[in-house]
Amino acid sequence: MKYRSENIKKQCYFCTSNMRGVDYKDVLTLKRFLDPQFKIMPKKRSGLCSLHQRKLAKAVKRARIIVSLPFIVR
């Protein structure tokens, strides 16, 4: 049985909040789109558009390199 909430498409967080880009220094915003194992959520689950999903992935990778975000959780 499909629920109605599955059929509703999510709006892109960055498009709706009029943010120009995804900042790798804004750790709280980046953590919003990571699962408990600190993996990047897929576009279908996060509700981001394609452009912002790519920018988010790049920002998370940059934040991991400068040690703002961990690569894994122990």
Protein Blocks (a to p, Z undefined) as FASTA:
>chain_A
ZZfklmpccddfklmnopabdcfklmmlmmmmpcfkopacdfklnopafklmmmmmmmmm
mmmmnomacfbdZZ
